[in-house]
Amino acid sequence: MMYRETEHIKKEDLSLLAISSSSIHGRGVFLTRPTAKDTSIGILYYEVEEEMDEYLSPSLEEGFWHARGFITDGGKLDKRRMSVGEALIRCKGMAKCRGITFTDPEKLFSDPHGDLPSDKVDVEFKDKVRFGVDPENSWQSFIQHPDDNLAAVYFPLGCSSCLLPNPPPASLDPKLMLPCWPRYINHSCEPNTEVVKVSLEDGFVLPGVPWKKVVGAYRAVLLRDMDSEEELTLNYEELPSYMMRRVDGVEDCGGKLEG
């Protein structure tokens, strides 16, 4: 089923690719035949616009928005027990801080339009603003620049990280992993593949998630002529900010992958 979905929706030639053990990390994506520069390998993922109006509100604190949830992505720059007001001042003074997140089991900070209580909480300082919604309202966050409301969706949907772990189980047949090849391209500071954003036709929807607003897609395109059995690599630091996260063992090419 995953093969049929991939061929129909993404129009990819999966015979061009193979999943095999990599000298870089775990398993990687390899070419099965010589391929010319500028060839589009296929779509890495679709870019969707998240609707967060119910959970995101302007705050009385200048420069910050209140988010009912926890900041999921980005490195933890620091963690301190202090009042939220003090934490916001400190965040403004930190070069890489884009938000703070903390638990609020008593919901003291749940009103985005109220004055901030002086209670001290355990605050995490984060360098990204992507946040996960907390229906129980027991996590609160204050974030800067909430225009970063984009997210990535892999297709087929079974390739999502919650269903297909990376690295995959050693027992998993590489042929079954092939439709999910975007999950297994390894990182390099001297990549042979680049990420190129492409537009989609009006009204495009992804099967299985028709409610998600798809605003674009990213393709993998070869930067040079490549031989059969060469491994594809990307520079992770060139991915959009919502995809950026620290991965143990990943080479740092310029300071964007801090943990």
C-alpha positions as CSV (number, residue, x, y, z in Angstrom):
1,M,0.0,0.0,0.0
2,M,2.8,2.4,0.8
3,Y,4.4,1.8,-2.6
4,R,1.1,2.5,-4.4
5,E,0.5,5.7,-2.3
6,T,4.0,6.9,-3.0
7,E,3.8,6.4,-6.7
8,H,0.3,7.9,-7.1
9,I,0.7,11.0,-4.9
10,K,4.4,11.8,-5.1
11,K,5.1,10.3,-8.5
12,E,8.5,9.0,-7.4
13,D,10.6,6.4,-9.1
14,L,11.5,4.2,-6.1
15,S,13.6,1.9,-8.3
16,L,16.2,4.7,-8.3
17,L,16.8,4.3,-4.5
18,A,17.9,1.7,-2.0
19,I,18.2,1.7,1.8
20,S,21.3,0.1,3.1
21,S,23.9,0.3,5.9
22,S,25.7,3.6,6.0
23,S,29.3,4.5,7.1
24,I,27.9,7.9,8.2
25,H,25.1,6.8,10.5
26,G,22.8,3.7,10.8
27,R,21.2,3.2,7.4
28,G,21.2,5.6,4.5
29,V,19.7,6.2,1.1
30,F,21.8,5.1,-2.0
31,L,21.3,5.4,-5.7
32,T,20.9,2.2,-7.7
33,R,22.1,3.7,-11.0
34,P,24.2,6.7,-12.3
35,T,22.1,9.9,-12.0
36,A,22.8,13.4,-13.5
37,K,23.1,16.7,-11.7
38,D,19.9,18.6,-11.1
39,T,17.8,15.4,-11.1
40,S,14.9,15.6,-8.7
41,I,14.9,12.5,-6.5
42,G,11.5,13.1,-5.1
43,I,9.5,15.0,-2.4
44,L,11.1,14.9,1.1
45,Y,8.0,16.2,2.9
46,Y,5.0,18.4,2.6
47,E,4.8,21.8,4.4
48,V,1.6,22.4,6.3
49,E,0.3,25.5,8.0
50,E,-0.9,24.8,11.6
51,E,-4.0,26.6,12.9
52,M,-3.2,27.6,16.5
53,D,-5.5,30.5,17.0
54,E,-7.3,28.7,19.9
55,Y,-4.0,28.2,21.7
56,L,-2.0,31.2,20.8
57,S,-2.8,34.8,22.0
58,P,-1.0,38.1,22.3
59,S,0.4,38.6,25.8
60,L,0.5,41.7,27.9
61,E,4.3,41.2,28.0
62,E,5.8,43.2,25.2
63,G,7.4,41.1,22.5
64,F,5.9,37.8,23.6
65,W,2.8,35.7,22.7
66,H,1.2,33.3,25.2
67,A,0.9,29.7,24.1
68,R,-1.2,27.0,25.8
69,G,1.3,24.2,25.4
70,F,5.0,23.3,25.6
71,I,7.8,24.2,23.3
72,T,8.7,20.9,21.7
73,D,11.6,21.8,19.3
74,G,14.9,23.5,19.7
75,G,17.7,23.2,22.2
76,K,17.2,23.9,25.9
77,L,19.5,26.8,26.5
78,D,19.1,26.9,30.2
79,K,16.7,25.9,33.1
80,R,16.2,28.0,36.2
81,R,13.6,28.4,39.0
82,M,12.4,32.0,38.9
83,S,9.3,34.1,38.3
84,V,8.0,34.2,34.7
85,G,8.4,38.0,34.6
86,E,12.1,37.6,35.5
87,A,12.4,34.8,32.9
88,L,11.0,36.9,30.1
89,I,13.4,39.7,30.9
90,R,16.3,37.2,30.9
91,C,15.1,35.6,27.6
92,K,15.1,39.0,25.9
93,G,18.7,39.5,26.9
94,M,19.8,36.1,25.6
95,A,21.0,36.1,22.0
96,K,19.4,32.8,21.0
97,C,16.4,32.7,23.3
98,R,13.0,32.7,21.5
99,G,10.8,31.5,24.2
100,I,10.3,30.0,27.7
101,T,8.2,27.0,28.7
102,F,7.1,25.6,32.1
103,T,4.6,23.4,33.9
104,D,1.6,25.1,35.4
105,P,-0.5,22.3,37.1
106,E,-2.5,24.9,39.1
107,K,-3.2,26.9,35.9
108,L,-1.9,30.1,37.5
109,F,-0.7,31.4,34.1
110,S,-3.6,30.2,31.9
111,D,-5.1,33.6,31.3
112,P,-3.1,35.2,28.5
113,H,-4.6,38.6,29.2
114,G,-4.1,38.7,32.9
115,D,-1.2,40.0,35.0
116,L,1.6,37.6,35.6
117,P,1.7,36.0,39.1
118,S,5.0,36.4,41.0
119,D,5.1,32.6,41.8
120,K,8.4,31.0,40.9
121,V,8.4,28.1,38.4
122,D,11.0,25.9,36.7
123,V,11.5,27.7,33.5
124,E,13.2,26.2,30.4
125,F,14.7,28.7,27.9
126,K,14.4,27.5,24.3
127,D,15.8,28.6,21.0
128,K,12.8,27.6,18.9
129,V,9.1,28.6,19.1
130,R,7.3,25.5,17.8
131,F,5.0,24.3,20.5
132,G,2.7,21.3,21.2
133,V,-0.8,21.9,22.3
134,D,-1.7,20.8,25.8
135,P,-5.5,20.2,26.1
136,E,-5.2,20.0,29.8
137,N,-3.6,23.4,29.9
138,S,-1.0,22.3,32.4
139,W,1.9,23.6,30.4
140,Q,2.4,27.3,29.4
141,S,4.8,29.0,27.1
142,F,5.7,32.5,26.1
143,I,7.2,32.8,22.6
144,Q,8.6,35.4,20.3
145,H,7.8,35.7,16.6
146,P,4.9,33.2,16.5
147,D,4.8,33.4,12.7
148,D,6.7,30.1,12.7
149,N,3.5,28.1,12.4
150,L,4.7,25.7,9.8
151,A,5.2,22.0,10.2
152,A,6.4,19.0,8.1
153,V,4.3,16.0,7.1
154,Y,5.9,12.9,5.7
155,F,4.0,10.9,3.1
156,P,2.9,8.1,3.2
157,L,1.6,8.9,6.6
158,G,3.1,5.7,8.0
159,C,6.5,7.3,7.7
160,S,5.9,9.7,10.5
161,S,8.3,9.6,13.4
162,C,5.7,8.2,15.9
163,L,5.1,5.2,13.6
164,L,8.5,4.6,12.1
165,P,11.4,5.2,14.5
166,N,14.8,6.5,13.3
167,P,17.0,4.6,13.6
168,P,14.7,1.7,12.6
169,P,14.8,-1.7,14.2
170,A,17.6,-3.8,12.8
171,S,15.0,-6.5,11.8
172,L,13.1,-4.2,9.5
173,D,13.4,-5.1,5.9
174,P,15.0,-2.3,3.9
175,K,12.6,-2.8,1.1
176,L,9.7,-2.0,3.4
177,M,11.5,1.3,4.4
178,L,11.9,2.5,0.8
179,P,8.7,4.6,0.6
180,C,10.0,6.4,3.7
181,W,13.4,7.2,2.2
182,P,13.3,10.9,3.2
183,R,13.6,9.8,6.8
184,Y,16.9,8.2,6.2
185,I,19.0,10.7,4.3
186,N,22.1,11.3,6.3
187,H,23.7,14.6,7.1
188,S,26.9,16.1,5.7
189,C,28.6,19.5,5.7
190,E,29.5,18.8,2.1
191,P,26.2,17.4,0.8
192,N,25.5,16.0,-2.7
193,T,21.8,16.9,-2.5
194,E,20.0,20.1,-1.8
195,V,16.5,20.9,-0.6
196,V,14.3,22.9,-3.0
197,K,10.9,24.2,-2.2
198,V,8.2,23.6,-4.9
199,S,4.7,24.9,-5.2
200,L,1.6,22.7,-5.5
201,E,-1.5,23.1,-7.5
202,D,-4.5,24.9,-5.9
203,G,-6.7,22.6,-3.8
204,F,-4.0,20.0,-3.2
205,V,-4.7,17.8,-0.2
206,L,-2.9,14.8,1.3
207,P,-4.9,11.6,1.5
208,G,-5.7,10.8,5.1
209,V,-5.3,14.3,6.4
210,P,-7.6,16.4,4.2
211,W,-8.0,19.0,7.0
212,K,-4.4,20.0,6.9
213,K,-3.6,23.1,4.8
214,V,-0.7,22.1,2.6
215,V,1.3,25.2,1.5
216,G,4.2,23.7,-0.3
217,A,6.6,20.8,-0.6
218,Y,10.3,20.2,-0.5
219,R,12.2,18.1,-3.1
220,A,15.6,16.6,-2.9
221,V,17.7,17.6,-6.0
222,L,21.2,16.4,-6.9
223,L,24.0,19.0,-6.7
224,R,26.3,16.9,-9.0
225,D,26.5,13.9,-11.2
226,M,26.4,10.8,-9.0
227,D,27.4,7.2,-9.5
228,S,25.5,4.0,-8.7
229,E,25.7,3.0,-5.0
230,E,26.6,6.5,-3.9
231,E,24.9,7.7,-0.7
232,L,22.6,10.7,-0.7
233,T,23.4,13.4,1.9
234,L,21.8,16.7,3.0
235,N,23.1,19.5,5.1
236,Y,20.6,19.4,8.0
237,E,21.4,23.1,8.8
238,E,19.8,24.1,5.5
239,L,16.4,22.7,6.4
240,P,13.6,25.1,7.5
241,S,13.7,26.2,11.1
242,Y,10.8,24.0,12.2
243,M,12.8,20.9,11.1
244,M,15.9,21.9,13.0
245,R,16.8,19.9,16.0
246,R,19.9,18.5,17.6
247,V,20.8,14.9,16.7
248,D,23.5,13.1,18.6
249,G,26.5,12.4,16.4
250,V,25.5,15.0,13.7
251,E,28.4,17.1,12.5
252,D,28.0,20.8,13.2
253,C,28.6,22.8,10.1
254,G,28.2,26.3,11.4
255,G,26.6,26.5,14.8
256,K,22.9,26.0,13.9
257,L,22.5,22.6,15.4
258,E,23.3,23.5,19.0
259,G,21.6,21.2,21.5
